[in-house]
Amino acid sequence: MSKHMKRLNAPRSLKIHRKDNIWTIKTSPGPHPIEESIPLGLIIRDYLNLTDTLKETKKVISNGEIQVDGIVRKDHKFPCGLMDVITISKTKKDYRILYNTRGKLTLVSIPTKEANWKLCRIENKTIIKGKKLQLNFHDGQNLIVKKDEFKTGDVLKINFKDKKIDETYKFEKGTISMIIGGRHIGEIANIEDLQTISSPKPNLTKMKGKTDFSTLQEYVFPIGKNKPIIELPEVKIQ
């Protein structure tokens, strides 16, 4: 597998100028797939414009000045994806990665008090040794819980400090959600109904927002009970 990537072949979710240069940074294997992630070096150089060259970018990152989800990352190719929190220690600024309505991964500035937690969607549940229940999240993380009180599709608010669950946002009627795929990507709407399809086709979810529409259940990401608990992508970074 190639270690390099041309800008013209880069995932469409990246907000980069595709004809300025030939090459761009390619993500290394990690918690998010290449099509749904931004290399950490691109965030520092192209998104935030904190550096001018790749050499400067590598130096900043290798000095341990950047945290992703509260952990110092020193690989400029580290993949950062949906709901990840980026902390810049020197500028004392924090950002959350979300989709905008054009399907691009974008950075949203957030207050420091919101930089110590993230939202994680349950993708699967497994039984491990000792008959313990393990929750598998969308960002590759796992969490062992004592009680089986969660369902696939639920979103948990996880604290970085102690990895504890602060709140739970159920995948059920009435929950406000962000659409993370398909034609309505980036839109915010409430779950109106869950449709189980009795065939190999994926289940659907009826959504009620500015317009009513249906989308795949895997595209629905709960972000609050009555209102979003996160800053939304309409906030622009200067």
Helices and strands as residue ranges (DSSP letters): E 5-6, G 7-9, E 23-24, G 34-36, E 37-39, H 40-42, I 43-47, H 54-62, E 66-68, E 71-72, E 79-81, E 85-88, E 93-99, E 105-110, G 112-114, E 117-128, E 132-137, E 142-145, E 155-159, E 165-169, E 176-179, E 188-195, E 204-208, E 212-216, G 217-219, E 220-224
